[in-house]
Amino acid sequence: MPLTFFIAVIIVILGSIQLLSTFHTYALNLAELNSLRNQEATLVAKKAELENDIKRWDDDAYVTAQARERLGFVFPGERSVRVLHPEAVTGDAATGNDTASTPSDTEQTRPWYKDMFSSFGKADKDTTKSAGDASETPSSESSGSSGDGTTGNTGSNSTANTTKEGQ
């Protein structure tokens, strides 16, 4: 009798463990499903917003407004005026309190073509640095030459490097 009782208790314990494991898996899957539904809802909202943005570009008035705002375009006969310090015109000192952001503000007020050229210059500097050609970079030329036009050891180092490569 005690043997059958212990076997029955073991079977009940194993069954309850299996049942708890199943409920735990169900709860995890349900939480993941809710998370995916929330993610789907945000993606659907973002898709609708992006489609609305695309539809705006079909309107000529929106394209004109964006060209004026982003690129600074004007119609023939109009005169473009850019106010660099609006607090000087309006007298509102609250907008001018943020002095830490003035360098980024001046970069944003530059015309688009100057931003493009500065980006080209930055990219060109990055490619010359990554190529490892230190003799052509402006910083190595200025450090290797003195004020009287004579060069230091830069020329001898470059010839030593070429002789090592030749060997």
N, C-alpha and C positions, 0 to 999 in steps of 0.2 A: 503494500500500500504506500509506504513512504517513497518508494522508487517511482511509482507512477505519478505521485504528487509532485516530485521534483522535476520530472520530465514535463509535466503539464505547465509548471511555473516557468521552466526554461523556454517552452514553446510560446507562452504568453509574452515573456520578456522579448524574445526575438521578433515576434509579431508586432509588438508595440514599437520596438526600435525601427522596424521596417516602415511602419505607419508614420512615425515621427519624421523619418527621413523623407518620405513621400510628401508630407505636408511642408517640410522645409524647402524642398525643391520647388513645390508649387508656389510658395511665398516668394522665393527668389525670382522665379519666372514671371510672376505677376508684377513684381517691382520693376523688372527689366521691361516688361511690356508697357507699363505706365510711363517709364522713362522714354521709351521709343515713341510713344504716342505724343508726349510733350515735345520731343525733338521734331517729330513730323509736323506738328502744329506750327512751331517756330519756322521751320523750313518753308512751309506753305505760305506763311505770312511774308517771309523774306522774298519768296518767288513772286508773290503778288506785288510787292513793293518794287521789285526790279522790273517786272513787266509794265508797271505804271510809269517808271522812269523811262523805259524804252518808248512807250507811247507818247511821252512828253516831247521826245525828240522829233516826232512827226509834225509838231506844231511849229510853224515858221517864227512865231512871236517868241517862243521859248528858245529856239536856236539863236535868234537875234539877241535876246537878253543874255544868254550864256556867252556869246561871242563878245558882247560888250563887257561883261563882268570878268570873265576869265582871261581874255586875250587883249582887252582894252581897245577893241575895234570901235570906230565911230563912222557915222554916215558922212558922205561928201558934204562939205560946207559946215560941218559941226567942228567945234574946237574941244579937245580933250583937256580936262583940268584934273590933276591928281593932288589931293590934299595929303601931305605927308604927316602933319600933326593936327588931327581934327580938334584936339583940345584947345589949340590956339584960335581956331575959328569959332567954335561953339562956346568956349569959356568953361567947358565942363572938365574939371580937374579929376573927376572920378575915373574917367577912362584913361588918363595919363599916369595913374599911380603905379601901374605895373611896369617898372623900369627894367625888371629882369627879362622881360619878353621883348624888349626893343630890338635886339639883334635879329630875332626871328621875324619881327614885323617888317624890318627893312628888307629882309630877303624876300618876303612875300610881296612887297610893293615894287620889286623890280619887274621889268617887262619879261614876258615869257621867253623871248629870244636870248636875253642875257642869262637867264637861268639855264637855258639849254647850253649855251657856250661854256658856262662855268661847270656844268655837268660833264661836258666833253673834256675840259681841262683836268677835272678830278679823275675821270676814267683813264686819261692818258698818263697821269702820274702813277696811278695804281698799276697799270700794265707795265710801265718801265721799272717799277719797284719789284714786281713779281718776276720779271724776266731776269733779275739779278745783275743787270748791266749797270754797275755803280759809276762807271766812268762817264756815262752820258747824262746822269741826273744833275740838275742844277745844284743840289746841295753838295755833291762831291766835288764839283768844279769850283765852287766858292771856297770850300775848305782846303783844297789843294793849291790854290793860287794865292799869291800875296798881292798887296795893293800896287806894286810896281810892275805887274804884268809877268813876273817870273813864276814858274810853277815849282812846286815842291817835289816830293817823292812820288807823286801820282804817276808821272810818266815812267819812272824806273820800275814801279810796281807793275804797271800794265805790260811793259816789255818783258818783265820776269815771268808774268803769267802766260804770255804768248810763247815764250821759250819752253816753259814747262809743258804746255799743251803740245808743242811740236815734238817733244821727246817721247 
